[in-house]
Amino acid sequence: MIRIGILSDTHGWLDKKVWRHFESCDQIWHAGDIGSTAIIEELAQFKPLKAVYGNIDDQNVRSMCPEDQRFVCGGLHVWITHIGGNPSLYHPRIRTGLAKQIPDLFVCGHSHILRVMHDPKHKPLLYLNPGAAGKHGFHHMRTLLRFEIVEGKVCHLEAIELGVRGQLT
């Protein structure tokens, strides 16, 4: 069993609640718009980190994180990127990549909208967007995702609410 915590769109601010929610995780995946190298360093010191840069990230972040991460975790093929779209309207770059190889898990951020769904066109793809964990943007609730990979399957998937964007603790 491998426990994964996913976040996105921190935009340079990391809620202290992340540590508690990801304490039991074996890995953290950040789907871009990180906002600072300090966040990368904090997360990487806490747990093994896979991260991609987003459209707001500067050259310093981009030098530490690629645009895409493709890897195998617990028997699942994973693709993490920032601007992905969604199963009804993927970004053109993503459609091209899906034509070459369909991952089991496709993780993206950018929209600030928490969404988890199976893609009926690209089976067995499970689409995961953790929403936005940061305090900048139009989202109402700050969110994360957490799940386990057991014998090549996603189990115990949880959407976690950190709190209303404007009410920070």
C-alpha positions as CSV (number, residue, x, y, z in Angstrom):
1,M,0.0,0.0,0.0
2,I,1.2,3.5,-0.9
3,R,-0.5,6.6,0.5
4,I,-0.6,9.7,-1.7
5,G,-1.4,13.3,-1.0
6,I,-2.2,15.6,-3.9
7,L,-2.4,19.4,-3.9
8,S,-2.2,22.2,-6.5
9,D,-2.4,25.9,-6.9
10,T,-0.7,26.9,-3.6
11,H,0.4,30.2,-5.3
12,G,3.2,30.8,-2.7
13,W,1.2,30.0,0.4
14,L,1.0,26.7,2.2
15,D,-1.7,26.0,4.9
16,K,-0.2,24.5,8.0
17,K,-3.1,21.9,8.0
18,V,-1.4,20.2,5.0
19,W,1.2,18.7,7.4
20,R,-1.5,17.0,9.4
21,H,-3.5,15.8,6.4
22,F,-0.4,14.4,4.7
23,E,1.3,13.0,7.8
24,S,0.3,9.4,6.9
25,C,1.2,9.8,3.2
26,D,4.2,8.2,1.6
27,Q,4.4,10.7,-1.2
28,I,3.1,14.2,-2.1
29,W,2.3,15.2,-5.6
30,H,1.9,18.9,-6.4
31,A,0.1,19.7,-9.7
32,G,1.6,23.1,-10.3
33,D,1.3,26.9,-9.6
34,I,3.5,26.2,-6.6
35,G,4.5,29.9,-6.3
36,S,7.9,29.6,-4.7
37,T,10.9,27.3,-4.3
38,A,10.5,27.5,-0.5
39,I,7.2,25.5,-0.8
40,I,9.0,22.8,-2.9
41,E,11.8,22.6,-0.3
42,E,9.3,22.4,2.6
43,L,7.2,19.7,1.0
44,A,10.3,17.7,-0.2
45,Q,11.8,17.8,3.3
46,F,8.5,16.5,4.7
47,K,7.8,13.6,2.3
48,P,9.1,12.4,-1.1
49,L,7.7,14.9,-3.6
50,K,6.7,14.8,-7.3
51,A,5.9,18.3,-8.6
52,V,5.3,20.1,-11.9
53,Y,5.5,23.8,-12.6
54,G,2.4,25.8,-13.5
55,N,1.7,29.0,-15.5
56,I,2.4,31.4,-12.6
57,D,5.7,29.7,-11.6
58,D,9.0,31.6,-12.2
59,Q,12.2,30.3,-13.7
60,N,13.5,29.2,-10.3
61,V,10.5,26.9,-9.8
62,R,10.7,25.7,-13.4
63,S,14.4,24.8,-12.9
64,M,13.4,22.5,-10.0
65,C,10.2,21.0,-11.6
66,P,9.3,19.8,-15.1
67,E,6.2,20.6,-17.0
68,D,5.1,16.9,-16.8
69,Q,5.9,14.0,-14.6
70,R,5.2,10.6,-16.0
71,F,6.0,7.6,-13.8
72,V,4.7,4.3,-12.4
73,C,3.6,4.2,-8.7
74,G,2.1,1.1,-7.2
75,G,1.6,-0.5,-10.6
76,L,-0.3,2.6,-11.9
77,H,0.9,4.8,-14.8
78,V,0.7,8.4,-13.6
79,W,0.8,11.6,-15.6
80,I,0.9,14.9,-13.6
81,T,0.8,18.3,-15.3
82,H,-0.7,21.7,-14.5
83,I,-2.9,22.8,-17.4
84,G,-4.8,19.7,-18.4
85,G,-8.4,20.7,-19.0
86,N,-10.9,17.9,-18.1
87,P,-12.3,14.8,-19.7
88,S,-14.9,16.7,-21.7
89,L,-12.4,19.3,-23.0
90,Y,-8.7,18.4,-22.6
91,H,-6.0,20.9,-23.5
92,P,-4.7,20.2,-27.1
93,R,-1.3,19.2,-25.7
94,I,-2.9,16.7,-23.4
95,R,-5.1,15.2,-26.2
96,T,-1.8,14.6,-28.2
97,G,-0.2,12.9,-25.2
98,L,-3.3,10.7,-24.6
99,A,-3.2,9.6,-28.2
100,K,0.3,8.2,-27.5
101,Q,-0.3,6.7,-24.1
102,I,-3.3,6.6,-21.7
103,P,-2.2,6.7,-18.1
104,D,-4.2,5.1,-15.3
105,L,-4.1,8.4,-13.3
106,F,-4.1,11.8,-14.9
107,V,-3.5,14.6,-12.3
108,C,-3.7,18.3,-13.1
109,G,-4.5,21.6,-11.4
110,H,-5.0,25.1,-12.9
111,S,-8.9,25.3,-12.8
112,H,-9.0,25.6,-9.0
113,I,-12.0,23.2,-9.2
114,L,-11.9,19.9,-7.3
115,R,-12.9,17.2,-9.7
116,V,-12.5,13.4,-9.6
117,M,-14.0,11.3,-12.4
118,H,-13.4,8.4,-14.7
119,D,-12.8,9.4,-18.3
120,P,-15.3,7.2,-20.4
121,K,-13.4,7.8,-23.6
122,H,-9.9,7.1,-22.3
123,K,-10.3,4.0,-20.1
124,P,-9.0,3.2,-17.6
125,L,-8.0,6.8,-16.9
126,L,-9.0,8.3,-13.6
127,Y,-8.9,12.1,-13.7
128,L,-7.9,13.9,-10.5
129,N,-7.8,17.6,-9.9
130,P,-7.3,18.5,-6.2
131,G,-8.7,22.0,-6.6
132,A,-6.7,24.8,-5.1
133,A,-4.9,24.7,-1.7
134,G,-3.8,28.3,-1.8
135,K,-5.4,31.6,-0.8
136,H,-5.3,33.3,-4.2
137,G,-7.8,32.7,-6.9
138,F,-11.6,32.5,-7.4
139,H,-12.2,29.2,-5.6
140,H,-14.4,29.3,-2.5
141,M,-13.0,26.3,-0.6
142,R,-9.3,25.3,-0.3
143,T,-9.0,21.6,-1.0
144,L,-6.6,18.6,-1.2
145,L,-6.9,14.9,-2.3
146,R,-5.6,11.9,-0.4
147,F,-5.8,8.2,-1.4
148,E,-4.1,4.8,-1.2
149,I,-2.8,2.6,-4.0
150,V,-3.4,-1.0,-3.1
151,E,-2.5,-3.8,-5.6
152,G,-2.6,-1.4,-8.5
153,K,-6.0,0.2,-7.6
154,V,-6.9,3.6,-6.1
155,C,-8.6,3.1,-2.7
156,H,-9.9,5.3,0.1
157,L,-9.9,8.4,-2.0
158,E,-10.7,11.5,0.1
159,A,-11.4,15.1,-0.8
160,I,-10.2,17.3,2.1
161,E,-11.5,20.8,2.8
162,L,-8.9,23.0,4.4
163,G,-11.3,25.9,4.9
164,V,-12.9,28.9,3.0
165,R,-10.3,30.8,1.0
166,G,-10.8,34.1,2.8
167,Q,-10.9,32.6,6.3
168,L,-7.3,31.5,7.0
169,T,-6.1,29.9,10.2
